[in-house]
Amino acid sequence: MHGEEENVSQHEEAKGETKVARERVSWQNRLLAWGAVASYCVLIYFLSAQSNLNLPKVVLASDKWAHLIEYAVLGWLWTWAARSSWPDRTPRTMLLSALVFTLSYGVSDEWHQSHVSGRFASIADVGADVTGGGLGGGGFLFWTRMKKPR
């Protein structure tokens, strides 16, 4: 009987160690994800502060494509971070949070640009920002759903 109790005790201890390891990985994943969001926001802020930002010729004629792509990445990163912090939230809630965040950051980015010499604010840019954020957030949710084993 004593051997069985010892095995149960060892099993419970192993489960506890596994839980701690999972929590550590989860904490590290959240830190990495939110760090990526913050770093990317700093990059956007830096680019917005440039008075004469020349886009590469790869981007189509309109800067709206640049905004859409830029904020699609931000929407993807935001949704990754939000999902890692609140895994119990529904995909609809995650997408809504990406839309609200990218809309808010897009508005603040345009306000920032309105104070930079040679730059101006545009509501159309905000539209491209939130569209990109929604596409990026939705893309992340689609990708995570497709990679789940069936």
Secondary structure, 3 states (H helix, E strand, C coil): CHHHHHHHHHHHHHHHHHHHHHHHHHHHHHHHHHHHHHHHHHHHHHHHCCCCCCCCCCCCCCHHHHHHHHHHHHHHHHHHHHHHHCCCCCHHHHHHHHHHHHHHHHHHHHHHHCCCCCCCCCHHHHHHHHHHHHHHHHHHHHHHHHHCCC
